[in-house]
């Protein structure tokens, strides 16, 4: 099979790395890819090729897929899905994995998602939707300012502002609705009550009628240690978490996925891809904070080292509607990922800083360095984004996996590198 992967982050590097292990794959391209993806090889030792086409340049992507006779295109990021890349490829008779535009609304519009949960009895936070700042402030005041203020549309994982006072909530509302900090993504906002508890990431692979639940993972969204600082796209993660037993996970999955699948059927939503609910385990039971319609990044970087199935076969079953015939198989190993980011992230940051120590870190046992924001400049690999690397390791227990990941991080240097030193600390007490 010939594969095309769309995207350029750590999630896409993990997908390429895992897909390249499948004997089904004869050639693979990634558009636009990154410096790490360009070093991956297939089982027949052929290199994965990066092609300089942006993830949202749909005409060129369609033309490339037709020209190379691509058998399956795999979409990594949220934006192309929200813009309808799946619908376009299907219109041209091209096989593609990911939800269509209607199904991608679960992530593309927090308003749609929140309303859907309320319509179909999916456990979620008390919330309100607003386009008017005064009405929004009134609702936030009814929650004593303890709330999450969320831009409706996509904002690179940064469109959620957590507030603990009325003053903070008013400022967040003004920032999104009045100052337009997130542009048109913030034309409307959702305000949710602040939920106390432990937040986990759930993932389920779907084929329109069946949903197969992954093990748990926990992301670390805030930029700084101790869950301080601004929200980011994720500063590190680990899997599985100790917060749910197998039977509890199954019950939580059922309470969310059963009404979700029924709701999709009732509303004519044909969802093929990954559904990724962020879930808060509260004293009143699990509640969905929001839905994403693609693999989490960096969750992909801890899931795929543990996945024992052939990923090509899984994604094909998701496209074809045959997931009910497949059992997911997971290694008992625990994996942990520490994100190394550019100085200043998630605010402004410089690019083009040379990265040293990649070979040394990558040659450690049970360790994989996934590239996110990297590029090649001559003989060097340099920084080219906010999140630069996802340093992942796995071991028989979490303490060892975490120690391995941090040992690899210590071998890597670039000017201004920042990372959290407390990834998985909650699980270790």
N, C-alpha and C positions, 0 to 999 in steps of 0.2 A: 504493500500500500504506500501511496505517496501522501504525506501529511503536510498541512500548513497550520502553524500556530500563530495567532495574532496577539501582539502585545510585546512589552519590553521590560517587565518588572521581575521581581523575585518569584512571584506566582508563576509567570510564564517560564522562567528558567527551571523551576521545579517540574512543571508539566512537561517541558521538552526533555528533561533528564529522565523522567519516568517513561514517557512514550518511547524514547530512544532504546529502552531496554526490551521492547516488544519485538519478537522475531517477525511480526507481520509487516514491520516498517522497512521499506527499501530506500526511501529518500524522505528527507524532512527539511522544511524551510521555516523560518520564523520572521515575521514582519512586524516591527523593524528589528526586534531582538536586542541583544546587548553583548558586551565583550565576553561574558561567561558562557552565554548560549552558543556563541560562535566556536567554542572549544569542545562542545559535546560531540560524541560520536555514536553512531548506530551500532547494532550488534555485529554488522559486517564491516565495522571499522570505518565506514564512510562518515565524513563530517556533516554536521547539521549546518545548513547555510542560512546566514542572515540576509534578508533583502531589504533594501532601503525604501520601504513603503510604510507610511504612517498607519496606525491602527484605525484611523477614521477616514482614510483615503479610499472610499468604497469603490469608485470606478477602477482604480489601479489594482486593488485586491481582487476584484471579480475577474479582471482581464488576466491577472497572473494565475489565478486558480484554473481558469479555462485553458490558458496556454500550456501549463504544466500538467494538465489533467489530474488535478488533485482529487484524491479519493475521499478525504475527510479534512475539513477545516475546523480547528478548535479555537474558540474565542475565549481569551483570558479576561480582559478588562470589562468594566461595567458600561462605559460610554458607548462603544460600538453596538452593544446589545440594545441600549436604550434608544439609539438612533435607527435601529431596524436592520442591522447587517444580516441577521438570519433570514428575514423575510426576503431581502434582496438576493442573497445567494440561492435560496430555494426557488425564487422566481426564474433564475437562470439555470435551474436543474442541477445545482451544486449541493453536495451533501455537507452539512455543517452542524456542529454541536454547540448548543446554547439556546436559551429561551428566545422566542420571537418577541417582537416589539410589545405586543399586548401583554405577554407574560413577564417581560422585563420591567413592567410598571411596578412590580412589587418592590423593586429598588429605586427605580427612576422617579417615583412619586411617593413620598412618605404619607401624603394625604390619602392617596388611593389605598395604600397598604393599611393604614390605620382604620379607614372606613371598612375595608374588606374584613379585617379582624373582628370589628364590632358586629358586622352583618352576620358573620358565620360563627360567632361564639368562641373565637380563639382567645385564650387568656392573654390580656395585655394591660398596659397602664391606663389609668383615667387620663383623658386627653381632650384637647380642643384644637380646631383648625381655624386659622385667622389670616386675613389679608390686611386687616386694619389694626394699627398699632395700639390704639386706645382700648379696643375690645380685648386684644391680646393681653395687655397689661392688667386689665380687670380680672381675667381668668388666672393669670400668674399670681395676682394678689390673693385670690381665693385659695391658692396652694401655699400661701405664705412665702412665695418666691422659691420654694424648694421644687425645682422642676428642671427638665431638659428642654431647651428651645432648639428646634431642628428646622433647617431650611428644607423645603419640600423636595427640591431637585438634587441632582448629583453635585457634590462639592469636594471631591477627592478625599473623602473620609474626614473632612474637617468641618462639615456644616452642622455640628452638634455642639451647643454650648451648655455646660452644666452649671446651674445656678443654685446658690444656697441662701439668697436673700432677695427681697423685693427690688432693691437697688440694682443688684446684679441681673435679675431677670429683665428689668426695664431697659438696662443697658444692652443686653443681648437682643431684645426685641428691636430696639432702635438700630442696632448694628446691622441686622439682617433686613428688616422691612423698610427702614428709613434711609440708612447710609448705603444699602445694597452691597454689603461686604462680599456676598456670594453671587452678585449679578442676578440674572433671571432665575437661578436656582432658588433664590429667596423671595420670589414674588408672593409666595404663601409660606406660612410656617405651621408646624405642629408643636404644640406645647404639651408635654407629658408630665404627670406627677413624677417626682423623684422616687425611684424605687430603691429600697435598701436590700442588700443581699450580696450574693456572689454571682458575678457575671460569667457566663460561659458561651462558647461558640458551638452551635450545632450545625451539621451539614447533612444534607440528604440528596442523594442522586435520584433524579426523577425521569420518568419516560412518558408522562402524560396520564398514566393511571396507577403506576407503582412508585413508591418512594422508599429508598433503601438508606437507613440511617447510618452515619459514620460514628466512630467513637467521639467522646468529647474533646475539646481543646479549650485553652484559655488564652486570650489575647491580652496585651497590655497596651491600652490605647494612649494613655497620657505620656508626654514626652520625657518626664523626669521620674526619678526614683520615688517610691512611696505614692504613686499615682498623683503626682503633682504636675503642674505645667499644662500646656495646651493639648487638646485632642490631636492625634495623628492618625495616619493610616495603619498604625500598629508598630510597636517597638520590640515585639518578641512574643513568643508563644511556646506552649508545650502541650503534649498529648500522650496519654489520656489524663484527665484531671481526677483527683481523688474524691470529688464532691458528689458523685452519683455512682451507685452500684449499677451493675448491668440491668437489673430489673427496674431500678428507678429510671435509668436512661430510657429504657423501653417504654415505661409509663409516660414520661415527659414527652418523648417523641410522638406517642399515640395521641396525647392531649392536644398537640399542635398540628401534627401531620394529617390525622384523620379528618378533622373539620376543614383543614386547608384543602385537601384533595377533593372533598365533597363540594366545597365552595367553588373550586376551579371548574369542576364538572358543571355545576349549576350556572356558572357565568360564562361558559364556553371558552375557558382559558386552557390552552393545550401547552403545558409546561414541560419542556425537555431540557434538562440541564441540572445545575446545582441550585438548590434552595438553601440559603444560609441564614437561619434565624439567630440573632443575638438574643440570648435568654438570661433573665435575672431570676435566680433561685431565691424567692422571697419567703418570709415566714407564712405567707398565704398561698404558697405554691409557685410553680414556674410561671413567669410572664414574659411574653415576647416584647422586646424593646423595639426591634425593627427587623425587616427582612432584607436580605441581599439576594441577588439573582445570579451569583457567580461564586467561584471559590474565593475564600478569604485569603488575603495576603497580609500577614505571613503564615496563616494556618496551613496553606498548601504545603509549605516547607517542612511542617512536622507530620502531616498526614501521609504524604507520598513515600517517605522513607519507610513507613510502617505498613504500607499497602502491599499485600502479596499477590493480588490479582494482576492480570495484564490490563493496563489502563486503556489500551486501544480497544480491547474487547468490552470493557465497561462502558466507554463512551459510545461505542457502536450500538450497544444494547439500549442505551439511553435515547439515542436517535431513533432506533428501529421499534421501540416499544416492547422490548423483550427482557426487561430487567427482572421480571418475575422468575426467569429461568436461571438467575445467577445469584450465588451467595458471596457476599463480601468476605474476604479473608484478611486478617490483620496480624502482624507480628506482635508478640507479647512485649517487645522492646518499648521503652519510653523514649520519646524524642523531645528535644528542646532547641529553640531557635532564638538567637540574640541578634537584633537588628543593629547594624552600625550605620549611623546617619551622618550627614554633613553638619558642620557647626552652624547653628542658627535654625535648623529644621524644627518645627514645621513653618517657621517664618522664612525670611529670605536667606539664601546661602550662596556661596561661591561654587563654581564647577571647575573641572580641569586639574584637580589635585592628584598627583601621582600616588598610586596605592602600592605599598610594599608588603611582602610577607604572604602573598596569596598561595604560592606554591607550598611553603612550609606549613601553613594552616591546613590546606587541602590534603596534605599527605598524612595527617594524623589519622589513626584508626577510627572507623565509624563516625566520620566527620565529612560534611559536604558544605562548601561555601557557595551559596546561591547568590548570583549577581542581580542587583535591582537597577540602581542608577550608576552604570559604568559604561565607559566607551574606550576604544583603543586609540591611542595617539602615538604613532610611530611604534616603538618597541614597548611602550608602557601602557598599562591599564590605568585610567584616570577616573575620578568621580564625575558623574554626569546627572545627578539627581539628588533629591532630599534623603530618601532611604537608599543607601549605597549597596549594602551587602546584608544577607541573612545567613548567619553562621549557625549551622545546624549540626547537632550530634545526637547519637542514640546509644542507649545502654540498657542493662537489665533493670535499673531503677532510676528514678528521677534525679536523685542527688548526683549520681555518676554522669548521667546525660548532661546535666547542667554544668558540672565541673569540666566535662570535655568541651562543651561549647565555649565556655569562658577561656579555657586554655588556648583554643584556636583563635579567639578574639584577640588575646594578648600578643599573638604573633603578627597581627595585621596592623599596619600604621598608615594613616594619611592625615594631612594637616587639618586640624579642626574636628577630627572624628569624635562623635559622641554616641554613647550607648547607655542603656539602663543596666545597673548592676544587681537588680533585684528580680530578674525574670524567674518566675516559678517559686519565689520566696513564700508566697501565700500557701502554697501546697505543702511546703516543707516545715511550716510552722516557725 
